[in-house]
């Protein structure tokens, strides 16, 4: 795997690349705008040039990711929010293309009572609209799997496959970003060899391994199947080291960029070099001890069968 971290853009987008260098990142994720605001910043030529120049001089020279705004909801029932979400995702895609960022990772949304099937239809329609507007842009949209909190969609791989399918011909341009914490919280037990192979077997069958563009590697404060988005440091959460040992030593994932998403330990310990070194240290290492027996997890929710008429 090609490891990196989500880095701060305080002081300018280009500053994140300097931080990535300090942390010995080979990949990097940033926010290109304030994630909790709708306001879309206009990037000037100097900002774009500074970021591109910094990236060109980055020793890691790895893949770069952007995480789109958390406000985006591509299946909103409110017409104004839906239109604003589509516009925000397109603007993120356009910004990343200008900056030379490879992947735009986004949360698909929550149907909030609209219903699963109608929500998936609307996400597919939203993606088709955004991708059609973005023809010719090199940055790629990547659907992130979700923890399953509330009415969010994307905690199941079949749901992600449905989003891509319902985007129509434009769906061929979509990638997927797998977040390990979200998968675990949604009920996919990556701790055991059987559970790990089942997850990736399903991914290959439903999506195809070539659809995997990037990953978020995070441990979980939430228990298996608890459906809460709560990240923990590698090996310090409910998942333990075993899933990350499997990931690091999985030849199928050798060229996948994978970033950690965690707050700094303190003002004095801002960086992520220690965390990344822990991950890299699992390469070729002995398998970690198996976790203690756990209660049988609740299975991920079965698809609801509803008419699409």
C-alpha positions in Angstrom: 0.0 0.0 0.0 1.0 3.6 -0.6 0.6 5.3 2.8 -0.2 8.9 3.7 -2.4 11.1 5.9 -5.0 13.8 5.7 -3.0 17.0 6.1 -3.9 20.5 7.2 -4.1 23.3 4.7 -3.7 26.1 7.3 -1.6 28.8 5.7 -2.5 27.7 2.1 -3.2 24.5 0.2 0.5 24.1 -0.8 1.5 24.0 2.9 -0.2 20.5 3.2 2.5 19.1 0.9 5.3 20.4 3.1 3.6 18.7 6.1 3.2 15.5 4.0 6.9 15.6 3.5 7.6 16.0 7.2 5.4 12.9 7.9 7.1 10.8 5.2 3.8 10.5 3.3 3.7 8.8 0.0 0.1 9.9 -0.5 -2.0 12.7 0.9 -5.5 13.9 1.4 -6.7 17.5 2.0 -9.8 19.7 2.1 -9.8 22.2 -0.7 -12.4 24.3 1.2 -14.0 24.4 4.6 -15.7 21.1 4.9 -18.7 22.3 6.9 -19.6 25.3 4.7 -21.3 25.6 1.4 -19.2 28.6 0.4 -17.1 27.8 -2.7 -13.7 29.5 -2.7 -12.4 30.8 -6.0 -8.8 29.6 -6.5 -6.4 32.1 -8.0 -3.7 31.4 -10.5 -1.1 31.9 -7.8 -2.7 29.4 -5.5 -2.9 26.8 -8.2 0.7 27.4 -9.3 2.0 27.2 -5.7 0.2 23.9 -5.1 1.4 22.3 -8.3 4.9 23.5 -7.8 5.0 22.1 -4.2 3.6 18.8 -5.5 6.2 18.6 -8.2 8.9 19.0 -5.6 7.4 16.5 -3.1 9.7 13.6 -2.5 6.8 11.3 -2.0 5.2 12.4 -5.3 2.3 10.1 -4.6 -1.4 10.2 -5.2 -3.4 13.1 -3.8 -6.9 13.0 -2.6 -9.5 15.6 -1.7 -12.4 15.0 0.7 -15.5 16.8 -0.5 -17.8 18.8 1.9 -19.6 16.8 4.5 -22.8 18.9 3.7 -23.2 17.2 0.3 -26.3 15.0 0.1 -26.8 13.6 -3.3 -30.2 12.0 -2.4 -31.7 15.0 -0.5 -35.5 15.3 -0.6 -35.2 19.0 -0.4 -34.8 20.3 -4.0 -32.6 23.3 -2.9 -30.2 21.1 -0.9 -30.1 18.6 -3.7 -29.1 21.2 -6.3 -26.6 22.8 -3.9 -25.1 19.3 -3.3 -24.7 18.6 -7.0 -23.1 22.0 -7.6 -20.7 21.6 -4.6 -19.5 18.2 -5.8 -19.0 19.6 -9.3 -17.1 22.6 -8.0 -14.9 20.2 -5.9 -14.2 18.2 -9.0 -13.3 21.2 -11.0 -11.0 22.6 -8.2 -9.2 19.3 -7.9 -8.7 19.1 -11.7 -7.2 22.6 -11.7 -4.9 21.7 -8.8 -3.9 18.3 -10.3 -5.5 16.3 -7.4 -6.2 12.7 -8.5 -9.3 11.7 -6.5 -12.3 13.4 -5.0 -13.7 11.3 -2.1 -17.3 12.0 -1.1 -20.1 10.7 1.1 -23.1 9.8 -1.1 -25.8 11.0 1.3 -28.8 10.1 3.5 -32.2 9.5 2.2 -33.9 10.9 5.4 -37.2 9.1 4.8 -37.2 9.1 1.0 -36.5 5.3 1.1 -33.5 3.3 0.1 -34.5 2.6 -3.5 -35.6 6.1 -4.3 -32.4 7.4 -2.5 -30.2 5.2 -4.7 -32.0 6.4 -7.8 -31.4 10.0 -6.8 -27.7 9.4 -6.1 -27.3 7.8 -9.5 -29.1 10.7 -11.2 -26.9 13.2 -9.2 -23.7 11.4 -10.2 -24.7 11.3 -13.9 -25.4 15.1 -13.8 -22.1 15.9 -12.1 -20.0 13.6 -14.3 -21.7 14.9 -17.5 -20.8 18.4 -16.5 -17.3 17.3 -15.7 -16.5 15.6 -19.0 -12.8 16.1 -19.8 -11.7 16.6 -16.2 -9.0 14.3 -15.1 -9.8 14.2 -11.4 -11.9 11.1 -10.5 -14.9 10.9 -8.2 -14.7 8.1 -5.6 -17.7 7.0 -3.5 -16.8 6.3 0.1 -18.4 3.5 2.0 -20.3 4.6 5.1 -20.7 3.3 8.6 -24.5 3.0 8.3 -25.5 5.7 10.8 -29.2 6.9 10.4 -30.4 6.7 6.9 -27.0 7.1 5.2 -26.5 5.0 2.1 -23.4 3.2 1.1 -22.7 1.0 4.1 -23.3 -2.1 1.9 -21.3 -2.8 -1.2 -24.4 -3.7 -3.2 -25.7 -0.2 -2.5 -22.4 1.3 -3.9 -22.8 -1.0 -6.9 -26.3 0.3 -7.4 -25.2 3.9 -7.3 -22.7 3.3 -10.0 -25.1 1.3 -12.1 -27.8 4.0 -11.8 -25.4 6.7 -12.9 -25.7 5.1 -16.4 -22.9 5.3 -18.9 -21.1 8.0 -16.8 -20.8 5.4 -13.9 -17.8 3.8 -15.7 -15.8 6.9 -14.6 -16.5 6.4 -10.8 -14.1 4.9 -8.3 -14.5 3.7 -4.8 -12.8 4.6 -1.5 -13.0 2.0 1.2 -12.8 3.3 4.8 -11.8 0.5 7.2 -13.5 2.0 10.2 -16.7 2.6 8.3 -16.7 -1.0 7.0 -16.1 -2.4 10.5 -18.8 -0.2 12.1 -21.2 -1.3 9.4 -20.8 -4.9 10.4 -18.0 -6.2 8.1 -15.6 -8.1 10.4 -12.2 -7.5 8.9 -10.4 -9.0 12.0 -10.7 -12.6 11.0 -9.2 -14.1 7.9 -12.6 -15.4 6.8 -14.3 -12.0 7.3 -11.5 -10.2 5.6 -11.6 -12.5 2.5 -15.4 -12.4 2.5 -15.4 -8.6 2.3 -12.8 -8.4 -0.5 -14.5 -11.3 -2.3 -17.8 -9.4 -2.3 -16.0 -6.2 -3.4 -14.5 -8.0 -6.4 -17.8 -9.7 -7.3 -20.0 -6.6 -7.0 -17.6 -3.8 -8.0 -14.4 -5.3 -9.4 -11.0 -4.7 -7.7 -10.1 -2.2 -10.4 -12.8 0.1 -9.1 -10.8 0.5 -5.8 -9.0 3.8 -6.2 -8.0 4.7 -2.7 -8.5 3.8 1.0 -8.9 5.4 4.4 -7.1 3.3 7.0 -8.5 3.9 10.5 -9.2 1.8 13.5 -12.6 2.1 15.2 -13.8 3.4 18.6 -17.1 1.9 17.7 -17.8 -1.8 18.2 -18.4 -4.1 15.3 -21.8 -3.4 13.7 -22.4 -0.3 15.9 -22.9 1.9 12.9 -21.0 4.9 14.3 -18.3 6.9 12.5 -15.7 7.1 15.2 -12.0 6.8 14.2 -9.2 5.5 16.4 -5.4 5.2 16.0 -4.2 2.0 14.4 -4.2 -0.9 16.8 -5.7 1.1 19.6 -9.4 0.5 18.7 -11.9 -2.3 18.4 -10.3 -3.6 15.2 -6.7 -4.2 16.6 -3.7 -4.8 14.4 -4.8 -7.9 12.5 -6.9 -6.2 9.8 -4.1 -3.7 9.0 -1.5 -6.5 8.9 -3.7 -8.2 6.3 -4.1 -5.0 4.3 -0.4 -4.2 4.3 0.6 -7.7 3.2 -2.2 -8.1 0.6 -0.6 -8.1 -2.9 -4.0 -7.0 -4.4 -3.6 -3.7 -2.6 0.1 -3.0 -3.1 -0.4 0.1 -5.3 -3.5 1.5 -3.5 -3.0 4.9 -1.9 -4.2 4.7 1.7 -4.5 7.7 4.1 -5.1 7.9 7.8 -7.7 10.4 9.1 -7.0 11.3 12.7 -6.6 14.5 14.7 -3.1 15.4 15.9 -2.1 13.9 19.2 -1.3 17.5 20.5 0.0 20.8 19.3 3.5 19.5 19.9 2.9 16.2 18.1 1.1 17.4 15.0 2.5 14.8 12.6 1.6 11.3 11.6 5.1 9.9 11.0 4.7 7.5 14.0 1.4 6.2 12.9 2.6 5.6 9.3 5.7 3.9 10.6 3.5 1.6 12.6 1.6 0.6 9.5 4.7 0.2 7.4 6.2 -2.0 10.2 3.5 -4.6 9.6 4.9 -5.3 6.1 6.5 -8.8 6.2 6.0 -9.0 10.0 4.5 -12.0 11.8 0.8 -12.1 12.0 -0.5 -10.3 15.2 -2.2 -12.4 17.8 -5.8 -13.1 17.2 -8.3 -10.9 19.1 -10.2 -12.4 22.0 -13.5 -14.0 21.0 -16.3 -11.5 20.4 -20.1 -11.9 20.3 -21.4 -12.7 16.9 -22.0 -9.4 15.0 -25.3 -8.3 13.6 -25.1 -8.9 9.9 -25.2 -5.9 7.6 -28.7 -4.9 6.6 -30.2 -7.0 3.8 -31.4 -5.1 0.7 -35.0 -3.9 0.9 -37.0 -5.1 -2.0 -39.0 -2.2 -3.3 -40.5 -1.3 -6.7 -38.6 1.3 -8.6 -41.8 2.3 -10.4 
